[in-house]
Each structure stands twice: as C-alpha cells, then as structure tokens.
C-alpha cells in the first residue's frame, strides 16, 4: 500500500479537537496521504459532490455498515492486492451514501458492525490504513 496513492473523501467537518489531533497524528505517519472534506447537505447534493471529487483513475471504496468486515491483517492483504492503483475511500454524511454511489464502488467496507459518528469513522480508517502499512512493512506497530 502506497499512502501517496490513497486518500479519503469525507462528508462533513471534524468538529472535535481530540479527533482531529488523532487524525493529524496518523497523517504525519502517512506521507502523501490526504483527506478531502465535502460540505454536508442533502443526500443528492452530497452524492454530486462525491462524484465530482472522485478522479477517473481512482478505485472507489465506500464505507458503509453493510460492507465487508475484516480484521486488520486481512484488510492489509486486501489493500496490498490493489498494488499501485489509486484508492479513494469515501465516508458519507449522517444519512450515509446514496444507492448510486454504493453501486459504483469497487469495494464496500465496514469498519465495524457498530455505527460510529463520521468523525470517529475517519479517525478509525486513518489508523487502520497506517496499521495496514505497518503490517505490510513488517513494522512492530501491529502486535497480533
């Protein structure tokens, strides 16, 4: 997994300082990785903003409750499978993603069967991406 070839597109702003501090910590550890924030609005407007934010050369991965639930090592292996493809992870707003966006996804991923605020989901995803990189590089960060 190459962090410079991955990014997150997320609806809404991070309003809690402690969550932003955590995100910033992992972003420092993932050089080249970026997060694009979109304004929260109606589902239709959010979907349009998401479509506009995704580049044609990116593989779309959406986060949703009904997506695949993977432990950290299988998640890292799945990311490794994409090689040098450009990946964009999309986190929807409070009402989730439209069926159209979900259908366009190459992969539907769930961080947990539980539901989390989008801010926390963003922090958890960034941490898991860092963990996946650590697993693939054989770093001691992940202790299974």
C-alpha positions, 0 to 999 in steps of 0.5 A, spaced: 500 500 500 502 506 497 499 512 502 501 517 496 496 513 492 490 513 497 486 518 500 479 519 503 473 523 501 469 525 507 462 528 508 462 533 513 467 537 518 471 534 524 468 538 529 472 535 535 479 537 537 481 530 540 479 527 533 482 531 529 489 531 533 488 523 532 487 524 525 493 529 524 497 524 528 496 518 523 497 523 517 504 525 519 505 517 519 502 517 512 506 521 507 502 523 501 496 521 504 490 526 504 483 527 506 478 531 502 472 534 506 465 535 502 460 540 505 454 536 508 447 537 505 442 533 502 443 526 500 443 528 492 447 534 493 452 530 497 452 524 492 454 530 486 459 532 490 462 525 491 462 524 484 465 530 482 471 529 487 472 522 485 478 522 479 477 517 473 483 513 475 481 512 482 478 505 485 472 507 489 471 504 496 465 506 500 464 505 507 458 503 509 455 498 515 453 493 510 460 492 507 465 487 508 468 486 515 475 484 516 480 484 521 486 488 520 491 483 517 486 481 512 484 488 510 492 489 509 492 483 504 486 486 501 489 493 500 496 490 498 492 486 492 490 493 489 498 494 488 499 501 485 492 503 483 489 509 486 484 508 492 479 513 494 475 511 500 469 515 501 465 516 508 458 519 507 454 524 511 449 522 517 444 519 512 450 515 509 451 514 501 446 514 496 444 507 492 448 510 486 454 511 489 454 504 493 453 501 486 459 504 483 464 502 488 469 497 487 469 495 494 464 496 500 467 496 507 465 496 514 469 498 519 465 495 524 458 492 525 457 498 530 455 505 527 460 510 529 459 518 528 463 520 521 468 523 525 470 517 529 469 513 522 475 517 519 479 517 525 478 509 525 480 508 517 486 513 518 489 508 523 487 502 520 490 504 513 497 506 517 496 499 521 495 496 514 502 499 512 505 497 518 503 490 517 505 490 510 512 493 512 513 488 517 513 494 522 512 492 530 506 497 530 501 491 529 502 486 535 497 480 533 
